[in-house]
Structures are given as C-alpha cells and as structure tokens.
C-alpha cells in the first residue's frame, strides 16, 4: 500500500479509500445494489489486510445503514480505532448545514459508527440558505470539542469553496483539508477552478466516481449489472456526453491492452498521476479491493497521460448544485 498526507491535516491516508455507498440496507427509494452486513465485513476485512486505512461514508447512504454496517464491521473485526481513518458527511438532511443540523447529525453519525470521533467530517454540498459563518463556526466547534479531527468538503463550485475557506481563515476557525470532488477521465471540469483553489489552500484531492460509475472499466458503454440497469443518477451523470466519452474509453482500453492490465488500473493511475492523495472506490466484493490496490503498480508515462486526455471536451457541470 502507498500512503499520502491529507492536505495540511497531517493525517496519513491510503491512496485507496473504500467508499461506503456500496454498503447498507436496500430501500425502495435508494440504491438497489448495496451489500449487507456480512458482505460489508468481508470487504472491509480484505481492505484492512491490504493496508487500506481510509473509509468514507455519509449520514444518508442507505438511510444511515451504511454507517451502521461499517461501525459494526470494524467492531466485529476487532480493529483498533486509531488504525483507521473514518470519514462521513453532512448536508442531505433536514437543515442542511445549519448549526442545529450539524450538531444533530454528527451525534447520529458517531452513534451509528460506534466511535467517539471522526477523523474527517465532510460537507456534502454547499448550502445556499445558511450563512457561511454559521457553518464554519459550527464545524470548528466540533474540532475543538474533539468530535472531529479534520474537515473536508465535497462537490461545489470553486468560488464557493474559496469563500468558505476564506471565512474560516479570517475568523481563525478550522479550514478544510480535503476535497471529495467528482473527477475522472470522463469528467474534468474541476480542473478549471476548483482544483486550483484546492492547491492554493493545500487541500488534498480524494475524488469520488474515479471509474465514472463503471464506464472506465469496460470497452462498451452499458453493462447488465444491477447498478447499470437501476441507477438513474449514474445515467444522468454520463449519458449526455456518451459519444465524446467513448473516444476516451477506447484509449483507456488501448493502453490497458498494451500494458496487460485491466482498464480500471489505467483510470485510477491517471488520477494518482494528477496528484490525487486518495481515490474512493466502491467495492461489493473482496476481489474488487484487490483490483483497486493492484492498480497502484501502474505508473503512466507522460505520453500516455497526454494521449488519454487529448479527446476531452467540456462537459455539463455534474455534482455542484
């Protein structure tokens, strides 16, 4: 396993992060492709064996059952709390990022994860209705109280992240140290503004959807997986740019065949080459963990990076609200 510093926090995280969206109970109004508690335990056991120490989830994934399954799995496996970096999120809940909502949601998250603190607490989106000062002061109070070690943000516009960070800086409050944004070979819009802002503030990138919901793992656009056939969000993210993106997918496939590795290895290697500290991968089976970790051995050349990037064209913004 390889590790990286999570921005200016001093926290060391594995370059592979297990995304908790794959875990939880199946609900009619949520993802149909999540896995149960025993399968969650098997995936996390393999990840920890492979040196993965970074686990990400959110208060609303599978209506909180993702957090429950992760917390119980770590307890069942006898994992020492200090040996894992736990991250969760707040926003898609009543009150979004108001003080009342944050204070309520952090306690629920900690209870479900069966822990006294989070290593990383992430705001899931930008809140247009709550003053930035209220949000940042409340998050800072969680750090001071020992409930949270470091703060992160997720998909938003560059100016929004800059303003939040500046508010914290001006008031002496805790600043964000990581950005979990939508970033992969098929979606690179954050290179325009958000990523430069992150670099300005020494904020680590830990992107979600590194494999473009599976599109970067196969030469064809669609598959017969449960996710491909039931996930409307997945289709909304990528189907509108299908024709352009198929050119990029073909190049990923070409390089993968030349190197004798899966396409996913090439897609993940591109993100690490572009400076991402860690990448979130959703794993429904232990073998998927092995595949993601094995990708660390793939180091792309400058020519390969340029070849993969050349067909890219501007995309509709996806992720930021």
N, C-alpha and C positions, 0 to 999 in steps of 0.2 A: 504494500500500500504506500501511496505517496500522500503527504500532508501539506497544507498551506495555512498561512495566517489569515484569519478572518478580519480583514481590514486592519484598523488600528486597535482592535479589542485585545489582541494578544492571545486569543483563543485559537488553538490549532485544530483544524478540521481535516478529515479525509477528503481527497479530491472527488470521491464518490459519496453522494448523500442519498440515503434511502427516503424516497418521498412517500408520505403517509396517505396520499389519496387512494392508494390501492387497497387500503385496509378498512374494514368496517362491515357493518350490517347492511344488507340490501334493503333499500326503501323504495317504494313506488316512484317517489319524486327525486331520487338521487341516482348515482351511478349503479348500473346493474352488474359491473364487472369487478366489484371489490371482493376480497377474500376474507374468510372467517378467522376466528381467534387462533386456532391451531396452526393454520397456514401462515398467519402473521408471525407467530412464534418461530416457525421453521425458517422463514425468510430472514428475520432479524438474527436468528442464531447463526445462519450462514454468513450474513454480513459482518457480524462481530468477529467471527472466526477469520474472515478475510482482512480484518484490520479496519473496517469501516466504523467510524465513531460518531458520525453525523446523521441524525434522524430528524426529519421535518414533517410536521403535520399542521392541522388547523382546527380551530374550535368547531367549525361547521362541516368538516369532512365526515360524510356518512352520519350527519347529525350528532357529532361528538363521539361516535363509537370508534372512530379511528384512534383518537387519543386513548380511549379506554383499552383497546386491544394492545396498543403499544405499551402502555403502562403495565398492564398485566403480564405481557410477554417478558418485559425486562425483569419483572419481579420473579416470574417463574424460572427464568434462566439464571437467576442469582447474580445479575450484573450490578457491579458497584456503580453508584450514581455518578461518581467522578470520572468514570471511564467512558461516558457517552456525552455527546453534545446534543441536547434536546432543543428543538425549535418549534414554536407554534405561532399562530396568527390570530388577529382580531380585526374585524370590520363588518363581515357579513352577518350581523347580529343586530338586535334592537339597539338603537342609539349609536350605531357605527363606532366612531372614535371619540365620543363624549367622555368626560371624566367618569360619569356614572357607569357607562357601558364598559369601559376598560377595567375599572375596579371590579365590576361584577364578573366579567369574562375571564380575567386572569385567575380568579379563585376557582372558577369552574374547570378551567384547563388544568390547573395544578392538581385538583382533586382527581380528575379523570386519568391523568398521567401518574398519579400516586407519587408525587415529588413535591418538595418544598420550594423549588425554584426552577426557572427556565434558564438555559444558557443564552438563548436568543429569542426575543419576542418581536414579531414582525407585524407591522400594519399592512393588512392585505390589499388595501387600496387607499387612495386619497379621499378624505372626507370634505366635501364642499360645504357642509352645513355646520361644522364645528370649528370654532376659531383654532388656528394652528397653535396658538399659545396654550390653549386648554389641553390639547392633545399632547404636546411635547412636555409640558409641566407634569402631566399625569404619568406619562411614561417614565420621566425622570424620577418621580416619586417611587415607582416600582423598583428601580435600580437602587435607590437609596435605602429602600426597605429590605433589600436582599431577595426579593422575589424574582428578579431578572438580572442577569449578568451583563447583557449587551442588547442593543436594539437594531432592528432591521426594517426595511421597507420592501414592498413588492410593487407590481406593475403600476406605473403612473407616468405622467409627463415630466420631462427634465426640469422645467421651471418649477413644478410643484415640489419635487424632491429638493431642489436647491433652496426654495423658500423655507421648507420645513427645517432643513439643516441649518440655515442661517438664523432662524428663530431660536433654535436650541443654542447655537454658538453665542448669539448676542446676550442670552439670558444665563449663560453658564450651566445649561442643562445638558444631559447626556445626548450625544449626537449618534446618528445611525452609523453602523459599521459594516452593514452588508445590504446588498440589493438583490432580491429574488425577482428577476425580470423574465419576460418572455423573449428567449433568444436562442436561435439555432440557424443552421444554414439556409432555411427557408424563410426565416423572419429576422431581419437585421435592422429594423427601423430605429432601435435604441442607440445604434452607433452614431446617429446624428446629434443627439443632445444628452440623453440620459447617461450613457456610459462616460462621456467626457466629464459630466458633473460628478459622477462617482469617482473618477480618477482624481479630480480636483480635491475631493474630501477624503481621499484614502479609504474608499469604501470598496469592499470585496464584492465581486460578482459571483452569485450562486444561482444560475438561471434554472427556470423550470421549463418543461417541454423540450429538452435538448434533442430529442429524436423526432420532434414535430408530430407527436402523438402516433408514432409508428411509421410515418411516411418515409423517414430516412433509414428504415431497416429493411426495405424491400424495393425491388425494381418496379413493381406495379403500384398504382395509386391506392386501390382498395384492397381489403382483405376480408375474410369471413369471420374474423374474431368478434366476440361479443361487443367489445368496445366499438369496433368499426361500424357495426350494424345498429347500435343503440345510442351512441354518444352524440347528441346534437351539437354540443359545444365544440367537439372535435371537428365536426364538419364546418361549422361556422368560422372556425379559425383559419382553415386552409383551402376549402374547396373553391373559393373565388379566385385564387391565383394558381389553379391547378396546371394550366398549360405552361406557364413560365417555370413553375417549380419542378415539373417533370424533367426539364433540362438539367437542373441541379442534381436531382435524384440520379439521373443517368450517369453523371460524372462521379458521384459518390460510389455508385455500383462499379464503374470502370476502375477507379483507384482501389477499391476493395478487392476486386478480382485480381488485379496486378500484384497486390500485396498478399493475397491469400488469407484475408481476414473478413469477418462479417462487416456489412455496411455500417452497422451501429458503431463499430470501432472507429471508423473514419469520421463519422459525425461527432462523436464525443471528443476525439483527438483534436478536431478543429477548434472546439470550444476551449480546451486546455491551452492550445497554441495561441489563442487570442486572449489569454490572461485570466480566464475564469478560475477562481480559487477552488470551487467545487461545482458539481452538476447534480441536479436532482434526477434520480431515475426511479421509475415506478416498477416494482418487482412483484410479480404474482407467484413466482416460484424461486426456490433457491438457485436454480441454474441461471436465472436471469441476473442474479447478483454476481455469479462467476463471470458471466459475459461482460458485465459492466466493468468489473475490476480488471479483467484481462485487457480491456481497451487501453489501459494506461501504458501498455508496452508499445502502442502505435504512436510514432512520432512523425508527423508530416513535414515534408520539406517545404521550403519557401515557394517552389514552383507548384507543388501540389496545392498549397493554400490558395495561390492566385488562380489556379485552374478551377478549383471548387467555387470560388467567389465570383468569377467573371460573369456568369449569366444572370446574376441577381438584378432584379428591377424593384422599384419602390412598391411597397405593399400598403394596403389599408391598415390603419392602426388597429391592433388587436391587443386587448389586455387592459390598457389605461381606460378609465371611464370618462 
